[in-house]
Amino acid sequence: MDEVARRAGTNKNALYRRQPNRVALGVVVYRRLAATGTVLPDTGAMPPTHGSGE
């Protein structure tokens, strides 16, 4: 949250007034990106995780 606040030119208190935690902030960001049709770069495949069934 420190880095998010720094990049936004504000402080953590202001962020927490609008979003109660990092998950809520992530949901807001995701929804905004999805609504604007933002194309995210393809950064490659994620490595398999344990228990993924692969």
Rosetta constraint file for C-alpha pairs under 8 A:
AtomPair CA 1 CA 5 HARMONIC 6.02 0.50
AtomPair CA 1 CA 12 HARMONIC 6.38 0.50
AtomPair CA 1 CA 15 HARMONIC 8.00 0.50
AtomPair CA 1 CA 22 HARMONIC 7.16 0.50
AtomPair CA 2 CA 6 HARMONIC 6.11 0.50
AtomPair CA 2 CA 11 HARMONIC 7.42 0.50
AtomPair CA 2 CA 12 HARMONIC 6.30 0.50
AtomPair CA 3 CA 7 HARMONIC 6.11 0.50
AtomPair CA 4 CA 8 HARMONIC 6.09 0.50
AtomPair CA 5 CA 9 HARMONIC 6.07 0.50
AtomPair CA 5 CA 10 HARMONIC 5.07 0.50
AtomPair CA 5 CA 11 HARMONIC 4.95 0.50
AtomPair CA 5 CA 12 HARMONIC 5.63 0.50
AtomPair CA 5 CA 15 HARMONIC 6.94 0.50
AtomPair CA 6 CA 10 HARMONIC 6.08 0.50
AtomPair CA 6 CA 11 HARMONIC 6.77 0.50
AtomPair CA 10 CA 14 HARMONIC 6.73 0.50
AtomPair CA 10 CA 15 HARMONIC 7.82 0.50
AtomPair CA 11 CA 15 HARMONIC 6.70 0.50
AtomPair CA 12 CA 16 HARMONIC 6.15 0.50
AtomPair CA 13 CA 17 HARMONIC 6.23 0.50
AtomPair CA 14 CA 18 HARMONIC 6.82 0.50
AtomPair CA 15 CA 19 HARMONIC 6.05 0.50
AtomPair CA 16 CA 20 HARMONIC 5.20 0.50
AtomPair CA 16 CA 21 HARMONIC 6.71 0.50
AtomPair CA 19 CA 24 HARMONIC 5.83 0.50
AtomPair CA 19 CA 25 HARMONIC 5.72 0.50
AtomPair CA 20 CA 24 HARMONIC 6.53 0.50
AtomPair CA 20 CA 25 HARMONIC 7.83 0.50
AtomPair CA 21 CA 25 HARMONIC 6.45 0.50
AtomPair CA 22 CA 26 HARMONIC 6.06 0.50
AtomPair CA 23 CA 27 HARMONIC 6.27 0.50
AtomPair CA 24 CA 28 HARMONIC 6.37 0.50
AtomPair CA 25 CA 29 HARMONIC 6.25 0.50
AtomPair CA 26 CA 30 HARMONIC 6.03 0.50
AtomPair CA 27 CA 31 HARMONIC 6.10 0.50
AtomPair CA 28 CA 32 HARMONIC 6.19 0.50
AtomPair CA 29 CA 33 HARMONIC 6.17 0.50
AtomPair CA 30 CA 34 HARMONIC 6.06 0.50
AtomPair CA 31 CA 35 HARMONIC 5.99 0.50
AtomPair CA 32 CA 36 HARMONIC 6.27 0.50
AtomPair CA 33 CA 37 HARMONIC 6.27 0.50
AtomPair CA 33 CA 38 HARMONIC 5.34 0.50
AtomPair CA 34 CA 38 HARMONIC 6.36 0.50
AtomPair CA 48 CA 52 HARMONIC 6.86 0.50
AtomPair CA 48 CA 54 HARMONIC 7.41 0.50
